[in-house]
């Protein structure tokens, strides 16, 4: 579909056509494992990557294919690969780039699970990560060495809602000849377009705002199609002959779609992080209302954050949509439609007051998720970031005295009233 259409149109129509077999207007759930080949030559062409089509649902599925096309269109990418979760998407993004002894440079301001995945789990592959405060551009540059293969950050960082200076980080990545990977989960393509700001790859936990209703997990990797994988010898998986496909060179053969084809033909084939078609269907339905929901999320977040900032029981609010935020000016450039709906608040009374606040809220749900239509709350230091030292919690924006709020689309008056009564209990 032409990307000259507006976002509101593309979020409904991109990638989808009426079902050719039945005329069904909504994308069907193709709940099937395999697909019948026309003949032996057709099967061979598919397995040799000489023809695009459906082989086996670990690799490709018609429902998932529509979702991949839609999210790639909304992000302005050349292609996308969908997978089973946001964490799976991060491994899928790194897999073609990395090798034993190679490293990434990652922001300290990130989801606690991401910090654990990068500091602990990827070391089992022989990979490593160096964590840096991305507001210190000199530190980012200094952390890059000959074995660095990517830079990783979040557009709007979880949990604090900090906004990353994407053009500045992209410039550093370009200078080093390595890709910039941006997690755009908290912003969504409606609020932020990392590719326009220089990102090479964009990852999502589609579990959050894209689906929007807390029903399924899913992840996506979107390729800008703009990186020259053959400019150096750093990325042999993409620029050198692939033994599993009789010496096929992905970049030479597929050009801007090299990373996407590799993600399906090698990543999904061998890692098996498959997105099931029913989850893809739920996410497609969620994306149809993405812009409407994000407008309400942002409007509510601004009202709630303003109220909290003026409340004597609150020490600090980190919402970048507040004029007082040090990220307010940057947010207007990186996220011109709004600074999202995720932020933290420091509660007077510290750790104990935070726990009481969480336990006293009635409308907010205490869950380990964000981006739901429902407003959510969590005390990151005792949950999502509890595996970190207190120093690392503070660096990540998850200090012991803060709670994370994910503002939903309810009536903001009701949300404020719920916070008011819970703060009264927490700080009494």
Beta strands, then each sheet from edge to edge (+ up, - down):
strand 1: 79-83
strand 2: 103-107
strand 3: 128-132
strand 4: 148-154
strand 5: 179-183
strand 6: 201-205
strand 7: 219-223
strand 8: 314-317
strand 9: 342-347
strand 10: 365-366
strand 11: 376-378
strand 12: 402-406
sheet 1: 1+ 7- 6+ 5+ 4+ 2+ 3+
sheet 2: 8+ 9- 12+ 11- 10-
end
